[in-house]
Structure formats: structure tokens, C-alpha cells
Amino acid sequence: MATSGRSPRLRAAVLAARLLCAALFAFPLLFMVVSSLKPDTDIFKDIGSARAFLPIGDISLDNYAGVFDTVPAARFLLNSLGISLVTVALGILVNSMAAFALSRLSWPGGRLVLSLVIATLVVPFETFALPLVWWVSKLPWLTVHGLNLTWSTGWLDTYRVQVLPFVANAFSIYLFYSYFQSIPRQLDEAARVDGAGWFRIYRTVVMPLSGPALATVSILTFLPAWNSYLWPLMVVQTEELRPVMVGASYFFQLKVHWGEIMAYSTLITLPVLGLFLAFQRAFVNSIAATGVKG
Amino acid sequence: MAVSTSPVRTVAPAKPTSGRARRRQHGQGRTGLLMVAPAGVLLVLFFVVPVALGFALSFTNARLISPKPLEFVGLDNFARLLDDPVFWTSLRNTLLFAAVIVPAQSGFALLLALLMNVKMRGTNLFRTLYFIPVVTSIVVVSILWRFMYQPDGLVNSVLHWMTGNVVRIDWLNDTSTALPAIMFMSVWQAVGFHMVIWLAGLQTIPAELYEAAEIDGAGRWHQFRYITWPGLRSTRTFILVTITIAALSLFTQIHVMTGGGPLDATSTVVFQAVRVGYQQQQTAYASAISLVFFLLVLAISLIQRRLTRERNA
């Protein structure tokens, strides 16, 4: 419940505190964007004054051009976009189906699976990332060349190793499950009386009613996929397969040209920032959703 | 987790027969397994197996690429851990990081949530601003702050402006300031996330309680102490556990900003596991470090849950 600001003194204090915090959060990012438009000499000259946050002086997009000349930045962006979107799409399909089965169907082991899924929520990825690298380096893969099937060993240095480990997600299953529980069962009963099978009920009754859960799961899958760093750092060597964040630290090691580094940073931040500003409410609700059932 | 290999069976239109209920039950079992199968297989492959491997490999000589066959070596890797000074430094840094981050970040986030909970114009705008660092990748944030922490960087120039003295601290290259600098930046990046969660918790507290307290003449502090704080019980547990686990997993900031230096002053458990397991390809030893990390996370979240529960019982 919001406490309505009563005394004007309290309101003034709150406003002052809000403005101070706003400066704390906004200025570093403003500095990043502004610096991406300046040559290095100007960046350092302006650091001592408020000019550091103002796009004035020798403003140009040269740093951005420099980024594309130095690394295949467009390729990195497309890689991350592809990896993130495929992870989101497969994740929605796989996790919602599992959640549907857990929520609507009674089958042997259903209860046990649900409690296992919830138990996995507290295990951070970092605890098993290193054994996982070893494990994916041993996994087989079937390649189809026309009519020839060939088995190969090792998933290192592929797109699939960047996608498949993150498709099934206990938290997504849990979010879908709790949402499905809130959809009245009378709806599926009615569809069953009309002769619909379970797959059909899932596809035409339950999923179309699950917009908010879809938005939450999409956002909570997309963000870590776009931002992933530790995992691709270890499993991808080839430049063409590299996602944006690994590209960022690689770019950073090539040469210390701060204007270009800030340009690259701005470039890989803008897509997510744009999405956030466009779907703010959904973003904030997604985050709030993570805390609902601590 | 069983995998159903049966083909998709379309459920026949339900006819009012006596065996209908039984048949439906049967169809449910199959369809259920079929629908869980994709997620189940993937979770087994990419969660259950690697977690189990983490345990198993810690007792072997596994390397990422090795001509030698896998051998059981008993507790060798753990014995090596005990004698590894970098491991102990990393463990100490990780615990120190968590000990500072948990109260600082949850407290600051609560303060922001209380600020956002006052009904005023512009609340949404401020909330958006505070939240922007959360959607910014930690890699980008680390690069940006690494630039700002330079001796001739923005942080020193702001300090100069605030104090009037010329400040030339080399934040990330000084063993006494490197870890605190990373702590500050980490709070800056993530605090908006927990602000939103606190805010969601605050909004579940009924307005009538505050109105009643006001009528009884309770001051602002008493309202916070006896209404707000107890009302945030489950939110609090969640926030403390998530911040603790995230703090113990500290890696990216270190990798981008300091590479564990200067003199291992910022090396962490996960950072060292990656250094050993990936850069030096010693999977077995890295698994042993990961196992210690796993137990640490488990122990701390259990202790925290219990403490929070008891205090509020």
C-alpha cells in the first residue's frame, strides 16, 4: 500500500532522494552513450566537467564505424539474436507442455517430478558449469548430409551448445504451472465434452489464455540468453559463432580505444533497452513474479 | 524421468460408456509422459547428469582433453584444495563479498522501494530509471565501470568535484580498493531488481493497517516497525536467499574487470573454478572446487531459511 505523502516536508525530502538516486543510476549510462560519440581525446578532456554527460564538441558516429571495422559486430549481434530467439521459442514450447502435463494430467510420477523441478530452483548454473563443459565435449551428434548420416562427437564450438542446455528450465515450468493452475478447469472439461484431446486443449484452450505467463517466461529467458557470458566463453572458440557479450570482452582485449569500446557497449545494450522501454510493465511484472512465491 | 516412445495417440471423442473414466485415466498417463518428455530429457541431459558428474569427477583425474583414461583418485583433489592458497583466498573473497553485498543491496533496495511507495507524480519515471542498470548486461556494466574506475576516470573526477581534493585512486589495481569497488558496482547494477520485489511485497500489505495505526497515533517509525517489517516476511527470505546465491556466484565482474588481480585480491570461488577447469583444463580439480561451492550455497540457503523462519515464528 502506498503511503500518501502527507506533509510537504516529507514530499520534498522524498523528491530530493529520488532525484539523487536517479542521477546515480542514470549518469554512468549517459556517460557511456555520450562517450561513444566522442573521440578519445575529447572524452578525457571532458571527464573533469559536466561536459562528460553532454553530447557536445566533436560529435560523430566514427566510433561506431570503427567497431564494425575491427570486429564482425553485425555477426555477433545476429548470433545473439538467433540464439536468444530460438531459446525463447523452444523454451516456451517445451516448458509449457511439461507444465500442462503437471497441472492437468494425472500420470505416474507427476507429483514427484513437480517437487524435483521445484528443488532444482536453488542450484545456480555456476555449480555445474565446469562438469557440463566436459560433458558436452563428449556428447554425440548426428549430422545429415543428403542421405548420409554421420555421427560426430563433441558439441563444443556450435550453436546448439549455446541453445539446448538452456531450453528446459525449472523456473519457466514452475511459472507456467502456477499460471495454469489459475485457469478454471471447467474450460477444459467443456472442451473434453466437445471431444477435444489433451494436446488440443493445451493448444486451443490453455495456451491462448496464458498471455501474461508467456510474456514473463519470454522475458526471463531472453535476458539471460542475450547476456550470457560464462558459458559461451568456455564452449565457443570460433569467431563466427561468438555471441555479443563474449565479443565485447574480446573487443576490449584487442585495443584500448575507449570511444569504440563505449560504442560497442551501447550497441549491444540498445536492443534490450528498447525492448524494456517498450514492454516496461511486462518486465517489471516478470521480476515481481519471481518473488511471489519465495 | 521416463521417456515415452509411443506415437501420439489422438484421444477419441468421449462417448458415454462405462469404461470411459478408466480409458481417460489411461490416456492421461501416456499423454502426460509424452508432454513432459522433451523437458524431462533436456533436464536430465543438462542438469541432472552434470550435477551428478560434478560429484563423480571430483574423485577422478578428468581433464577436458586428455589422452589418459579416466582414473579414480580418491580424495586427491580435495587434499590439493586444502593446500591451495589461491583457493582459500578466493573463498575468503567470496564470503567477504557476500557478507557486504547481502545487507547493502537488500537494504538499499528496500530504501528505494519505500521511496517508490510514496504516492507522488513521476513515480513510474523514477522506477524506470532505477531499473535500467538491471536490464543492462553485467558485461557492459563491468566494462563501463572499469573505464570509470581508472585513475583519470569519472569516479575520481566526481570525488574531486565533491570533496575539492584531487583524487588519484587506482581503484582496480590496488589490493585494498579493488574488491570494494566491484562491490559498489555490483550493488549499483542489481539493486533495481530487488527494489521491484520489495515493492511487490509492500503492495500486499493492506492499507487499513496503516489507517488504523494512524488513528492510534503511531508514528512513521512505529508503522514501519510493527506493520511494514512483519508484513514483508516472505519477501525478505526470498530476497536474502537470492542475493546470497548471486553474490556467492560472482564471476563476470571479476573476469572482465580484474582477472582476479591484483595479487588474487579479487579472485572468487567460481572465478578460480573457471581458471582451473577451463583455462588449465583440469576438469576434476574444478569439479572439486564446484562441489565445495555447491555445498556452500546449499548450507547458506538452508541456514538463512531457518533463521528467517525462527525469528518470525
Interface residues (C-beta under 8 A of the other chain):
Chain A: M1 A2 T3 S4 G5 L10 R11 V14 L15 A17 R18 C21 A22 L24 F25 A26 P28 L29 F31 M32 F44 I47 G48 A52 L93 V94 N95 M97 A98 F100 A101 L102 L105 S106 W107 P108 G109 G110 V113 V117 T120 V122 V123 P124 F125 E126 T127 F128 A129 L130 P131 L132 V133 W134 W135 S137 L139 L164 P165 F166 V167 A168 A170 I173 R192 V193 G195 G197 W198 F199 Y202 L223 W226 N227 Y229 L230 L233 M234 M245 A248 S249 F252 W258 I261 M262 S265 I268 T269 V272 L273 F276 L277 Q280 F283 V284 I287 A288 T290 G291 V292 G294
Chain B: M1 A2 V8 T10 V11 P13 A14 Q25 G27 Q28 G29 R30 T31 G32 L33 L34 M35 V36 P38 A39 G40 V41 L42 L43 L45 F46 F47 V49 P50 V51 L53 G54 L57 A62 L64 I65 L112 L115 N117 V118 K119 M120 G122 F126 R127 T128 L129 Y130 F131 I132 P133 V134 V135 T136 S137 I138 V139 V140 I143 L144 W145 F147 M148 D152 G153 L154 S157 H160 W188 G192 F193 V196 I197 L199 A200 G201 L202 Q203 I205 P206 A207 L209 Y210 S234 T235 T237 F238 I239 V241 T242 I245 A246 L248 S249 F251 T252 H255 V256 V270 A273 V274 G277 Y278 T283 A286 S287 S290 F293 F294 V297 L298 S301
